Amino acid sequence: MNFFSSTNRSQLKNHLINSEFDLLIIGGGATGAGIALDAASRGMKTALIDKQDFAAGTSSRSTKLIHGGLRYLKQLEIALVREVGRERAIVHRLAPHLVVSEKMLLPLIEGGTYGKYATSLGLMVYDVLAGVESVDQRIMLSKETTLEKEPLLKEDILEGAGLYAEYRTDDARLTLEVLKTASLYDAAAINYVEALDFIYENDRVVGAECKDLISGESFSIRATQVVSAAGPWVDELRTLNKSMSNKRLHLTKGVHIVIPHEKFPANQSIYFDVSDGRMIFAIPRGKVTYVGTTDTDYHDEKENPVTNKEDVEYLINAVNNIFPTVNLTIDDVVSSWAGLRPLIHEEGKSASELSRKDELFISETKLISIAGGKLTGYRKMAERVVDTVAKRLSKKKNTHYKKVFTQDITISGGGFETPHDVEVYKQNVLEQLAPHGFDHHDAAYLVHNYGQQTDTIINYFFDQKKLNQEGMLRSELWFGINFEMVNSTMDFFSRRTGRLYFDIGSVKMYQDIAIEYLSTELNWNQERIDQEIKWVKQAITLASEFPPSESNV
Ligand code: FAD
């Protein structure tokens, strides 16, 4: 049975209720998804629940880079840079349509964070640690060449630039595709199911009391081992488990803003200095450029962190300082998102100084919690967790589990031999769709979102009557319901397609059609339809309106 179809939700729930799992994972962000794939592929009977949509926490709110974290080099986090640096190439190989090579320009400016020689040396060390192939290794550019690459940069303070290799992705889609791949190994993953409490036997955690937040039904899931990969909520579950220690999470908020490309026509990705000593990214993507991030301590509610006016002004000022002809104002910002970094608290350190390393907490009742880390390192983090779980299970069940092999498991939608094959496939998609009014942006959107699954969507598109943008939207919705567990309108517009951030106009234009389509397919009553209308409105407001922060009201 295809458990990733929203139409099979009750069968999936029955399976969760009636089975005894080896492993239950709480949290369907990048970390939980990585653990699910690793565990299921090693032969463990695996279940995963998320109280929101998959990736609705931090894993849809990052800078969307698969990167080694150049700034961690400055903090001398050598092991972290090496690990995530090397992971980049692996994840790129496993999903080349979704993890795309992206050259990053690091402008050198008067009084900037890095001087010319430190930058050259730093980027070289970065390349060596990450094992970057020689053709892709950093090059240093003169002032003139830098301006050719990015004419918007402020000429009088520019001294040159470094150009180095990174990768860009869509965090939510990566999370989802990893989970879908896990389901091919029989992992049972479900969204909108919350763990409310743990079940104990002989002083050990053996499952969770859960609630289906769609139907309101309560049930329990039993498992020999339980892992909490609850990101910013990890401490809530540790509190429930009565296992909070001196080590605790320290949440910091990071905001990104989205600007139409014609208003901020960045030629390429840039990592540039801000006057307070921090650095931020500007990344062109389709018809927009996005800019981020901020890094401020956070103590508010975790489901819907807000982009404040002050966050937007900080990012706008940073852009206007180094790209003086762009002249951004708050009215140019069409969308935004705010995410929470689940970092490990260190006494006396500020938000930006905290380490991005991951850490395992193991409670007396044997709950394993994992926090910290980066999207880029999800596979290695999963390996560490699943090694621990395998050791325990082997003892208990007298079985032997395979070693990790997720480095060789193609992520669903992948299956391209080389990045060139992705381009050929994209061209083929364009040729099929161009006669119906689609352009290269549409082809790139489909292929970078869905990879080779675009074939399934296009076949459906040609089988229905509307061979236009609306027909394509309906085809994507059909795919989302039947293969990607879309259970709400914003699952589709945010986590499945990124439209809320990168094409918010299409959300406003197509919200009624999407709600009507989903309500028919998922049998929503009028009350649910009204709720969905409200949720879409709220999501658009949250992304595009920026209230002053409370301390300034
Ligand atoms: P989450 O994605 O938050 O997942 C936790 C999940 O647990 C949530 O979906 C939540 O709903 C669920 N949950 C919580 N409690 C319960 C419960 N009781 N029952 C059921 N489910 C529950 N990393 C990079 O590699 N590259 C970047 O460019 C990058 N940029 C970043 C920029 C920002 C602004 C931020 C904030 C982070 C960035 N990161 C980046 C870090 C990266 O995004 C995170 O490390 C990663 O997404 C964390 O994933 P996670 O699965 O641990 O947490």
Residues whose N, C-alpha, C, O or C-beta is under 5 A from the ligand:
A	BS01	FAD	I26 G27 G28 G29 A30 T31 G32 I49 D50 K51 Q52 D53 A55 A56 G57 T58 S59 R61 S62 T63 K64 L65 I66 H67 V193 E194 A195 A229 A230 G231 P232 W233 T252 G254 V255 T293 G339 L340 R341 G372 G373 K374 L375 T376
